[in-house]
Amino acid sequence: MKQEKIDRINELARKAKSEGLTAEETEERRLLREEYLEAVRTNFRQTLESIKFVDKDER
């Protein structure tokens, strides 16, 4: 995910705490969060798939 999108998520989070969001901003935040979580899940899945287990008794 591009840094600009992460920055936008953070910007919307700050605005939500300070003054609230419009309906459009709330929807934008929801979509950006979904995209962010999918990227995290994908990266985590790739990390798990690259792990090799080694049995020390088989050396």
GULUM-109063 format. One record per residue (C-alpha): residue in one letter; y, z, x. Coordinates in steps of 0.1 Angstrom, whole numbers. Each point is the difference from the previous one (the first is absolute). Layout:
<rs>
resn->A	north->Y	up->Z	east->X
...
</rs>
This chain:
<rs>
resn->M	north->0	up->0	east->0
resn->K	north->34	up->-9	east->13
resn->Q	north->24	up->28	east->11
resn->E	north->26	up->-13	east->-25
resn->K	north->-23	up->8	east->-29
resn->I	north->-7	up->35	east->14
resn->D	north->37	up->6	east->4
resn->R	north->6	up->-11	east->-36
resn->I	north->-27	up->24	east->-12
resn->N	north->17	up->28	east->18
resn->E	north->34	up->-10	east->-13
resn->L	north->-12	up->0	east->-36
resn->A	north->-17	up->34	east->6
resn->R	north->33	up->15	east->12
resn->K	north->19	up->-16	east->-29
resn->A	north->-25	up->13	east->-25
resn->K	north->5	up->36	east->13
resn->S	north->38	up->-2	east->1
resn->E	north->11	up->-20	east->-30
resn->G	north->-30	up->-15	east->-17
resn->L	north->-13	up->-36	east->-3
resn->T	north->6	up->-27	east->-25
resn->A	north->-30	up->-15	east->-18
resn->E	north->0	up->-30	east->24
resn->E	north->1	up->22	east->31
resn->T	north->-28	up->21	east->-14
resn->E	north->-21	up->-31	east->-5
resn->E	north->9	up->-13	east->35
resn->R	north->-10	up->34	east->15
resn->R	north->-33	up->-1	east->-18
resn->L	north->-8	up->-35	east->12
resn->L	north->10	up->8	east->36
resn->R	north->-21	up->32	east->0
resn->E	north->-30	up->-19	east->-13
resn->E	north->4	up->-26	east->28
resn->Y	north->4	up->28	east->26
resn->L	north->-31	up->18	east->-12
resn->E	north->-20	up->-32	east->1
resn->A	north->11	up->-6	east->36
resn->V	north->-10	up->35	east->10
resn->R	north->-34	up->-3	east->-17
resn->T	north->-6	up->-34	east->17
resn->N	north->9	up->14	east->34
resn->F	north->-22	up->31	east->-5
resn->R	north->-29	up->-22	east->-12
resn->Q	north->3	up->-22	east->32
resn->T	north->1	up->31	east->22
resn->L	north->-31	up->14	east->-17
resn->E	north->-18	up->-33	east->3
resn->S	north->7	up->-2	east->38
resn->I	north->-16	up->34	east->7
resn->K	north->-33	up->-1	east->18
resn->F	north->-23	up->30	east->-1
resn->V	north->-19	up->6	east->32
resn->D	north->-31	up->22	east->1
resn->K	north->1	up->19	east->33
resn->D	north->-39	up->2	east->-1
resn->E	north->-3	up->-38	east->2
resn->R	north->17	up->-4	east->33
</rs>
